[in-house]
């Protein structure tokens, strides 16, 4: 990369620092300083460093895609990273609704144009966010048909439809051009006259063209103008004219030369509605790109919300003694922030997992030093108000809320990945369980939501009415009154959105939890659940907004009104409970309007700042106190074997195990290597826990593993090596975490930084797997379109070529949010041994497991079981009589790895009785399967007399 400029290298460095394992960093560079050559795209992907441990970024890009547009690595990595792409195209309701409302909008637009004497015969359409080009093609098709049907529309003029589609992701822009090119003949056929050829007035074709511009629509240099369509090298014409898919170049045009669009389409929506920039994009479009009477799709959106409290499995009734309940630690909702300091301290043996000393924390738990949560109470009366954006008032967690609302959502039969008494080769389960209970699921932080109110509309957004209906960039607040149905504590707000695409009630798309809020008295759009367009999909979820504290002022009682302030800026939505515990004089039936000047509360709010040192997923993991206790017991056992003065080395981010060793075990020679969280680890250890203690050393180093020497390690060669393992860049990818720890230990041992007789916590790791029936995953992440690979009538073979590859790579999912059924017994695919003279990975051979349930074998699920040596473990090693406890990432506090079986395999009762089995082979630490992935899997399903390979 010697030709890359310093600016680009700086940009690359910053991107890599913030990127995660499954993401790609893509940059276009010129190989020559004279800028005359075509730009070259560099696609950097993260892989594990087999020699030293840690992450290295490799250039996975190949030569520029050829004429057959195959093997474009940028597109492959983009679709692999953007998990919403294929599920969105598989959302039948979404596709049909867009197609129908686009057709109606085009027809309505033509009615207006027929009476406009200034009509120039050109329909201009702006599509913001090309995606695969689907919506752009819909507008081209329906606008052309509408023009052909409008017989009175200036028949003496050449008619044209010009669609300008903006896409800021270069890979997606290329894919959109390929898909449009793929549908050129279909579109051109639909652009010809549908009338009798004898009528010469109606035989004229409609020029129909789509141009995909690689930019953001809000870029200062972007305009809607016809000059772009005069450049045949920058245009995808659809009347059998030539197409050139070279990179788009923005024609240099002055603002006065731009045109304005008749129709604007977009779908800049995420699970929280505003995160993809729909408000600033459409605000800018109304200012610069659209005619005053332009039609905009979608037309509007509304946010629905319900107040919820978290509850544990045994809390079926409203809470009684609130103080007693609060002292029991976290509940199902609040497990996503924290972690709970008192519970973690008890589980870890004394570690105070906060950035401030324990003596600064009040009994009300309004912690300033919590890792994920509020710094102060939302009703803080301090003299200095806190100013922040609306999104800083709490924590928003996208999720499939049905998993927390409906206790029968997953079903009880075959819904556990592990067996309660799982055994491993050479490690037997023992019934006289000491120490920590093996039951992963029940002892992990349980989760659940109990709705306290009916759903109500809390925010309205009008996209199609011009700037007068748009809120300002700094946002708005709206107060809504809820009436609780039960007593409880408001831990958060569950919200979702409804999208008004067309004018009819049937044109409402909803992301609400399926079937749960089917109440006649709920305030909604006026549609019953049966008539609402709702189906399960995986590209938009619901959002749980958590206040991130334990504010008792949010206690509510049945029938007494609660005022909730919903606020938003251009990117996020947040909530505050302003008033509760008051008896209502009249039950309210309306809300204050978004732009109503009277919508000003007399009470001024001091918005809470939120510490965001960790993610909700990491908080959930740290709130698994069983996991923490297993680590504690194993570390204490290692110290009892080696002595508290033995050099101890922590090879995991955040230095949690090092702190447990120093605080709970009294270790005096502790060194911890940090790759990305050194500042947080130093703050927690030094300020939160006053480390090092007198007469001890606690040394934190931030360095690449290959640069560490014996001088860095307190006490010399390490006799104890510990890890959770957790690495921020690998968060949610547990196989990679286990493998990375193996590479780190091997590297350090090869350089004699770790003793060959050192004790490791964990001692070894098993990569586990089982086959599941997982129809939701198969349907959402499978091939898009009908049997002919058409979506809304448009070919998507190119999209399927690049996107239908979930049988070749892994997806990280929180399986507790999905419905699935285990079909096979768990099997041990591979073993990573972290102790001994020669570290080893036991893999590269076929292992098998019997099927135990019939169903559709849709996917294979993987997780890691760590065995940690301790005095009172649940498993015993036959050769040494050592006892071990297990930490399993099959827990609902972790994400699991999913690989699709292709094609799915039907298993019947007869198959189960004939010895059908699942076989798998894994390869780790091998260089013969490319630089993109750190492992490869091979599968066989043996049914009666035939095999099925994947």
N, C-alpha and C positions, 0 to 999 in steps of 0.2 A: 504494500500500500504506500510505496514511497511517493507516488504522485498525488496523494491526497493532501489537500491543503491543511494548514494548521487549524483553521476554523472548523473544517469538517471533522478533523480528528478530535477537536474539543467537543463538538456536538456528539460524536460517536461515544466518547468517554462518558459524557453526562447521561446519554441514553442507556448505556450499558449499566451504569451505576444504579439506575432506577428500574431496570428490567428484571423480570422473573424468569425462571427456568423455561417455562413453556412459551415464552414470547420471542419474537424475532425483532432484530434491529435492522431496518432497511434504509439504505441511503444510496442516492444516485451520484456518481462521480464521473468526471471526465478524465480520460487517460492522458490527454495532452493539455499543456498549459494554454494553447491557443484557442481552446474551446471549439475547435472545428469538428472534432469527432463526436459521434453519438455517445450519450452518457451510458455508463456501465452501472448496473445495479448490484450493490453488495448486500447480501442477505446474511447477517450474522446470527447464528443460533448458539444457544448455550449447551455445552456438553460437559460431562465430568472429566476432570483431569485424572487419568488413570495412573499417572506416574506420581503425582504429588497430592492429589486430592484437591477439592475446590472446583471452581467453574472456570472453564476457558471458553472463549467465543470463537467459533470457526466460521469461515466464509463458505456458506453452503450454496452460493449462487453459481449458476452455470452460464454458458453462453446465452446471449439474448434469444428469447423464444423464436423458433423458426416459423415458417409459413403455416405449419400445421398446428401452431400454438400449443405444442405439447411440452411437458417438462419445464414449465415456468416455476422455478423454485419459490419465487416471491409469492405467487398465487397459492401454491401448496402450503406454505407456511402461514399465509394470511388466513386461509380457511381453517387451518389446524388450530390457530390461536383464537379466532373469532368464532366461538362455539355457537353463536346465535344464528349464523348464516344459513346453515342447512335446516335447522328446525323452523326458521321463519318461512322458508320456501315450502316447507311441508305443512304449514298452517293453512289448511284448506279454507277455513272461514275467512281468514284475513285476505287471502288471494281473491276469493269470490267477491268479497265486499268491496275491495279496491277496484276490481274490474267493473262491477256494477255502478259504483258511484262515479268513477271516471267517465263511463259512458254517458251517464246522466248529466254530468258537468259539461261535457263537450256538446251535447245536444242543447243545453240551456245557453251556453255561450254563443252557439250559432244563431239561436233565435234573436239574441241581442244584436249580433253583428249584421243580420239581414236588414235591420232598420237603420243602420248607421251609414250615412252617406260617405263618411270618411274611410270606409273599409277599403283596405288595399289588397284584399284577397289572401292575406297571409295570417295564419293562426300561429302565434308564438307561445311556446310552452316552456316554463322553467321547472325542471325537476331537480330538487335539492337532495343529494345523496343517491347516487346511481344504483348502488348495490350491484346486482347482476344485470341491471337495465330493464327489469321487469315492468316497473311502473312507467318508465319512459316509453316502452313499447306499447303499453296499454293506451297511453294518451295519444301516441302517434296513430294507432289503429282506429281508435274511436273518433278522434278529431277528423281524420281523413274520411271515415264513413259519414260522419255528420255533415261534412262539406259536400259530399256527393249527393246526399239526400236533400240538401237545401237547394232546390232547383232555382230559386229566385235570387241566389246569392251571387250577384255580379257574374253572370255566366260568360260575359265577354272577357273575363280576366283569367289568367293562369292562377290556379289555386295552389296554395302551398301550406304545408304543416312543417314547422321548424321547432324541434325539441332540443333545448339546451339542457344537458344533464351534467351536474357538478358532482365530482367525486374526489375527495381529498386523499384517499389511499391509492397509491399508484398501482398496487397489485389489483385492487378491486376495479379500478378504472380500466385496466387491461382486460379483465374478465368481462366487464360490461360490454366492451367493444367486440370481444369475441362472440358473446351471446347475441348481440344485435346483428353481427355479421351472419351468424348461424340462422337467423330468422329473416334475412333479407328477402328471400323469395316469398315467404308467407306474407310479410308486410306489404310488399309491392303488389301482390295479388289483391290484397284488401284495399289498396289505394286506387284501384281502377273503378270506373263507373259501374254501377249496378243497374243502370237503366237500359232500355232498348237501344241498340246501336243505331237504329234508324233515326233517332233523334240526335242530330249532330251536336246539339248543344250539350248533351249529356255524355258524350263519349270521351270528353277530356279527362285525362288522368289527373290525379292530385299529386304534386311533388311532395314527397314525404321524406324528411331527413332528420336524423338524430345525430347530434355531436356530443361526445363525452369529453368534458373539459376537466383536466386534472387540477383542481383547485378547490378552495372553500368559497362558497357563494358570497361570504362577507369580505373576501379579499378586496382591497381597494382597487386593484387593477382588473377586477372581473366586472363585465357588463353583459347584458343581453343585447346583441346586435347582429344584424344580418350579414355583415362582412365575413363573419366566421363561416357562413355557409357558402360563400363564394370560393373559398379555398378548398379545392377538391381533395387535397392531401390531408385535410383536417376534418373530414366529414364522412359520416356513415350514411350514404344515400340509400334509399330503399326502393328505388324504381329501376332496379337492375343496372345501376351505374356502378362504377368501380369504387372499391373501398380500400382505404389505406389505413392500417392499424398502427402506424408509427406514432411516437409520442406526440401528444397534443401541444401545440404552441399557441400561447395566448396572443391573438392579433393585437397590435398596438392601436388602440382607439381612444379618442378623447371622449369624455362624458357626454358631450353634446351629440355624438354620433350614435349613441346607444338607442335601442328600442325598448319597449316595455312589453311584458308578457301578458297574455290574456288569461292563462291558467297557470297555477303554481301547485305542484305536488311535492310532498315530502313525507318522510317517516322517520324523523329524527327523535326517536323515543327510546327510553330505557325503562327498566322496571320502576324506577322512581319518577318517570314521566319527563323530567326536565334535564337529565344528565347529559343528553346528546346534543343539547343546544338548540332545541326547537324555538325557544323564545327569541334569542338574539338573531337567529337565522331568518325567521319570518319578519321580525321587526325591520331588519335591514332590507329584506325583499320588498316590503311595503314602501320603504323610503326611496329605494333606487330602481327596483327591477319590475314592478308591477303597475299595470294600469289601475286607475282609481276604482274601476268596476270589475277588476279581475276576480276570477273564481279560485278559491284556495281549498285544497284538500290536504289534510282533514280540516273540517270546518271549526271544530271546537273540541275541548276536552274538559272533563270534570274529575275531581279527585274525591273518592269515597273513603270514609274512615270509620273505624269503630274503636272505642276505648277497650283495652284489654289488660288483664293482669296475668302474671305468670303463676303457674301452679305446679306443684309436684304431683306424683301419681296418686298419692293418698289424700289429696286435697280436692275432694269432689264437692264439698260444701263450702260456703263462704267462710273466710277466716274469722276466728274469734279473737284470741289474744294476739294482737298485731305485734307487740314487742317480742313476745315469745317466738312467734314465727320468724321475725327478722333475725333473731339471734341464731337461727338454724342455718344460716348461710343463704346461698343463691337459690333461686327457683328456675323454672324452665326458661323464662324469658330473659332474666337478668344474667344467665350464664354466658351471654354474648359480650359482656363487658366486665371490667374489673382487672385482674381476678379478685375475688373476695379475699380481702387481706387476712382476716382472722382465720378463715378456713384454710387458706394456703399456709399460713404460719403454723397451724397445728399439724397439717399433713407433712410439711417439709422439715419439721423439727426446729422451727424457730426463725426461718427466713422471712423477713418483712419485704414483700415484693412491691415496693413503692419507691418513688424518687425523693421522698421526704422522710425524716425520722419518724418513728412510731409515736413519740411523745407529742408530735404536732397534730395528731389526728384526733378529732372529736368523736364522741360516742355516737353522733348522728350519721357517721360514715360519709360526711361531705368531704371527701379526701381531695387534697390538692395534688397529691403525688401518685394517685392511681394511674396505672398504665393505660387503660382505656376507660374513660369516664369523665365526669364533670370536674372542673377545678373548684367550683364553688356552687352553692345552692342557687337555683334560678330566682329565688326571692331574696338574694343577698342584699342587705341594707347598708353595705359599706359606702363610704363617701365617694369612692371612685367607681363609676359605672363601667362595666365591661362592654366593649364594643366589638362586635364580630359579625360575620355574615350569618344569614339565617340558618345555613346548614351546620353551623358550629354548635347548635343548641342541644345536640344529642347524637345518637349513633343510629344509622339506618342500615338494616340488614335485609337484602333481597332474599326471598325464600319462597318455597312452595308451602304456603301457610296451612294447607289442608293437613300436612304432617303434624302440625302443632295444635290444630283445632279438633281433629277427629281421631279419637283413640283407636278406631278400627281402620284407619286409612291404609296402613301397610298390611293389615291382616296378621294373624298370629301364627299361621302354619307355614313353616319354611321361611320365616322372615328374619332369621338370625344367620349371620355368616359363619360363626364359629359354633362348634359343639361345646356344651358346658364343661366337658371333661376331656378337652383336646389333648392328645398325646403326640409326641414327636419321637423320631428315631433315636433311641437310647435314653429318652427322658419320659418317665412314666408319671401319670397323675397319681397322687396319693390322697387318700380320703381324710387323713388326720391333718387337715389344712391348718397351718399356723399363719401368723402374719396377716396378710391382706387377702380378702376374699377374691376368688377367681372370676366371679360373675361380672363380666365386663360391662354389660348393658345396664343392669340395675344399679350398679355402684357408680356408674358415670353420672355426671350431672344430668338429671332428667329435665325434659323440656315439655312445655305445654302452654296453651293460651286459653284463657277463659274470657269470652266476650262479656263486657259489662253493660254494653248498650247496643242498640240497633245501629246499623250503618246509616250515615248521613253524608250528604254532599258538603264538603268543606271548602273547596276551591273550584272556580270556574275560569276557563280560558277560552277566549273567542279569537280564533285565528283568521276568520274570513271577513271580518268587518272593518278592516283597515286599522290604522294606527290609533284611532280614537278608543278602541277597545283593548289596546295593549297596555299591560302594566309597565311601569318604568323599570329600568335595568336593575335598580337596587331593590325591587320587589314590592310586595304588599302584604298586609296582614288582614285576615278575616276572622271574626269571632262567630262561633257556632255554639248553640246550646244543646247539650245532650242530656237525656233523662236516663239514668242507670236503671237496669232491670233487676240488679242484685247489688248487695253490698260488696265492697272490695277495695283494693288499692290499684290505682292506675299506674302500671309499670311502663306502659307504652301505648302507641297508637298503631294499629294495623291499617294500612291504606293500600289502595289500588286505584286504577283509573279506568274511565270509560271514554272512548273516542267516538265523536260524532263525525262520521265520514260524509254522509248525505243528509238530506232533509227528512227522510222517513225514520220512524222509530226502529225499523228493521236494519237501519244503517249504523247501529251503535255496536262498537266492538268493546268488549269488557274483559279485563284481566282479573276479575274477582275470583275468590276461591270457589271452586265448583260445588254448587249445591248446598253450601253451608249456610248462607244467609238468605234462605228462602222464607222470608217473613212478610206477611201482608202489610204490616204497619211500618216497614222500613221505608225511609225516604230515599228514593232512587230516581231513576229516569222515567218511572212509570211503567216499566216493563216487568212482567213476572219472570221468574227464573226460566220457565219453559220456553218463553218467546225470546229470551235474551240470547245473543250470539256468544256463547261461552263453550269452550272446549279446552281440554288439557293441552298445553304447549310448553316448551322449555326455553323460549327466547325471551319472554316477558314473565316475570313472577310478581308476587305481591311484595310489599316492603313492611318490615316491622321497625317502627321508629321507637327507640328506647331512650328514656330520659337520662340514663347513665348515672343515677344516684339512688338514694333511698329516702326520698323526700316524703315524709309522712303527711304533708299537707295535701297530698293527692289521694287521700282516703275519701271514698264516695259511698253514698247510701242510696238504697232503692227509692226511686221516686223523687229524689232531690236533684235539682238541675246542676249541671256542671258546664261552665263556660270554657271552651277550648279555643285558643288562638292558633290558627294555621297560617304559617308564614312561608314565603318563598322569595328567592331571588332568581337569577337567570339559570341556575343550575341545580337547585336543590329545594326540598320542602322540609320544614320542621314544625314542631308543635310545642305549645305551652298550655298547661292547665292554669287558667287565670282565677277562676272562682269555683268553689264547690262547698258542699255542706249547707247550702241555703235552700229554704223552702220556697218553691215557685208559687207565684200568685196566679200565673196563667201559663199553661204549657205552650212554648213557642212553636210556631209552625213555619217561620221563615228565617232566613239568614240575612245579615247585612250584605249588600252587594260589594263586589270586589273594589269598585272605584267610587263607592259612596263616601263622600267627604265626612259623613257622620260616623264612619267606621273608625273611631279613635277611642281607645279605652282610656278611662280616667286614670287608671293605675299604670304607671310607667314600669316596664319590665327591664330588668337587667339580665341580658342574655348570658347564658352560661358558656364559658369556654370549655372545650373538651380536649383532654389529653389524648393523643392518638399515637402513642408510641408503638402500639401493636395493633393487629387487625382483629376483627371479631372472631375469625377462625382461630387465631392464636389464643385469644382470651378464652374461648370455649375449651381449647386443649388444656390451658393452665388451670381451668376450673374443674378438670378431671382430677380430683384429689386422690383417687386410687392410684393413678399414674404417678403422681408426685410421691405418694407413700412408698410405692415399689422402688423408685429411684433412691429415696432416702434409706430404706432398709438395705439395699444393695451397696450403697456407698458406705454406710456404717459397718457392714460386714467386711468390706475390703479394708477399711481402716483398722478393724479388729485383727485382721490377718497380717497386715503390713506395718501397722503402727501409725500413730497420728503424725509422726515426724517424717513419714515416707513422702518423697516428692510425688505430687499429684498433678496431673495435666488434664485440663478440660478442653476437649476439641469440638465444642458445640457453641453455636451463637447464643448470646444472652447470659452465658456463664452461670446458668441456674445450678448445675451439678457442683460447680466449684463453690458456690455460696452455701449449698447444703453441706458440703464437706467441711467448710470452715466454721459455719455457725452451729450445725447440729453435731458434727463429728469431731470438732476441735482440731482439724488438720492445720498444721503449722507451716507447710511448704507447698503452697498452692500457686499454680500458674494456669492461666486460661488464655486460649488463642481465639481472638475474635476476627471474623471476616467482614462483618457489616454492621454490628450493633455495639461497638466499643463504648460509645458515649453513654448509651442507656445502661449497659452493664456496669460501667464505672460508677455511674450515679447511684444505681441501686445498691451496689456493694459498699461503696464508701459512705454515702449519705444515709441510705436507708438502713444499712446494717453495720456501720462503723467498722468496716474491714480496712486494713488488717487489725486483728486483735493484738494486744501487747505480747511481744515475744514471738510473733508469727509473721509470715510474709504472705501477701496475697497480691500476685503480680499479674496484671492484665496487659497483653501485648496484641497489637494490631499489625499483622504482617501476612504476606503470602507464606504458605506453609513451607515452600522450598527455601525461604530465606531464614527460617528459624534454625538457630544453632543451640548447642548445649548451654551456652552462656545465658540464653534467654530463660531457661527453665530453672526455677528456684529449687535448690537442693541437688541439681544435677540430673542424671538420667532418671526418668519417671518410673516409679514402681506401681503407680495406679493411674489408669487412663479412664476418663469418664466422658459421657455424652448423653444427651437425652435420647437419640440424636435429634437436633433441630438446627436448620439452617434457613435463614430468612429468604434467600433467593430460591430455595427449594420447597418453600412452604406448601403443603398439600400434596407433595410428591414423595411419598414415604419410601418407596423402593429406592429412589435416588438418594434419599437421606441415609438409608442403611448402607448403600453402596459407597457413598461418599465417606462415611465414617471408616469403612474398611480401607479405602484408598489412603486416607490420612494416617491411620494406624500403621499400615504397611510402609508408607513412606518414612514415618518417624522411626520405625524399628530398623529399617534398612540403613538409617544414618545413626543408629545407636542412641537415639534420643529417648526411646522407650525401652525398658529392659525386656529381654526375651521372656522373663518370668513374671512380667507385670500382670496384675489383675485388671480386667476390663469390665466396666459397667456401661452397657450390657456385655454379657459374655459371648453371645452369638445371636444371630437373627435368622429366622425362617421366613422366606417368601412363600406366602400361602395363596391358594386359589380355589375357586369353586365355580361351577356353572350355574347360571341363574336364568330364569324366565324373566325377561325385562322388556315387555312389549312397548312401553313408553319410550325407552331408549332406542329400540329398534325402529320405531315409526318416526321419531323426531330426527334421528341422525342417519337415516337411511337415504337411499336414492330418492331424489325429488321428482315430482311430477307423476303423471299417470303411467300406464303401461308403455306409452310411446315417449316417455320422458318429457312430457309437455306440462308446463305450468300455465294455467289460464290460456291454453292454446299455443304457447310459445315453447319452442325447442329449448331444452336445457341439458343437452348431452355434454356440452363442454363443462358446464358446472358440475355435473355428476362425475365427469372424468377427474376433475381436481378435488371435488368435495367428498365423494363417496368412498372414503378410505379409512373409516373408523375401525376397520378390521386389520389395519396395518399399523396403527399407533394408538396410544393410550389417551383416555380422558379421565380427569380427576373430578369426582363428583361426591357430594355428601349423600350417601345412599339412604340415610334416614329420612330424607325428604321425598323419596321416590317409592313407587310400588313395584315390588319384585318378589320372586320366590326362588329359594335355593333348590336346585335339582340334584346336585351331586354332593357327596361328602367332601369336606375340605381336604386338600392334599398339600404336602410340602414340596414345592417346586425346586427350591434351592436353599442352601444354607451358607451363611457368611460367618466364619469363625474369627473372632477378634483376639484370641489369646493363643499363646504358644510360640515355638521357635519359627514355624513356617505358617503364616496365615494362609487360609485357603477358602476358596469358594467351591462348594459342592454343587455343580450344575452340569449342563450339557449331556443329560441322559433322560430318557423317557420315564416319566412317572405316571401313575394311573390312579383313578378313583372311581368307585362305583356310583352309578346313578341310584338315587333313592326315591325320587318323585317323578311323575310324568309331567309333561308340559312342553313348551317350546324352548329349546336351548338357544337363547338369543345372545348371550354374552358371557364372558369370563370376568370375574371380579378378583382383584388381587389386593392383598394387604400384607403387613409385616408383623410377625410376632417376635418380640425381643425376650430372651431369657436372661434374667438377672439373678445372680447368685446371692442368696440370703440365708439367714439362719432358719427361718421358718417358712420355706417356700412351698408351693403347691405341687411341684414336680421334683422328682428325684432322679439323679443320674446314676445308672446302674453300676458303672465302673468305678465311681468315686464316692458314691453316697452323698454328694453335694446336693443341696436343695436350691430350687430356683422358683422365683415368681415370674409371671408373664405380663408384659405390657403389649397390648394388641392394638394395632391401628384399625382393627375391625370395629372399634368402639364408635358409638354415635357422636363422640367428640372429635372424630377425625374424618378426613375424606378418604375415599377408596379409589382405586384405579380400575377402570372398566375398559375392556377390549371387546369389540363386537365379533360375534361368530358370523361368518359369511359363507354360505347362506345359513339361516336359522334351521335347526333340526328338530323335527317333531318326535317326541318320545311318548310312547303309549305304555299302558300297563303290561302288555305283552313283551315290550322291549325290556322292561325292568326285570322280568323273570327269565330273560335269556342271557344274562351276564353282560348287558351293555355297560360301557364304561367310557370315561373321559381320560384322554392321555395328553400330556403336555411336556414339552421340552423347552428349557430356558437357556440362554447364553448371556453371561455377564463377563466382563473383563476380557472380551475378545475384540480383536481389531478387524475381523473379517465381515462385519455387518454394517460398515459405513460409519461416517462421522456424525450423522444426524441423531441417531438414537444410542443410548447407553446400554441397551439390551435388545434381545429379540426373542420372540416366543413362537413356537410351533404347536399346533393343536391337532388332535385326532379324536373323533367321536366314533367309537366302535359299537355298532348296532347289529346284533345277530351276526349275519355272515358278511356284512359289508362295512367299509370304513368311509368316513367323511373327513377330509383334510381341510384345515384352515391355515 
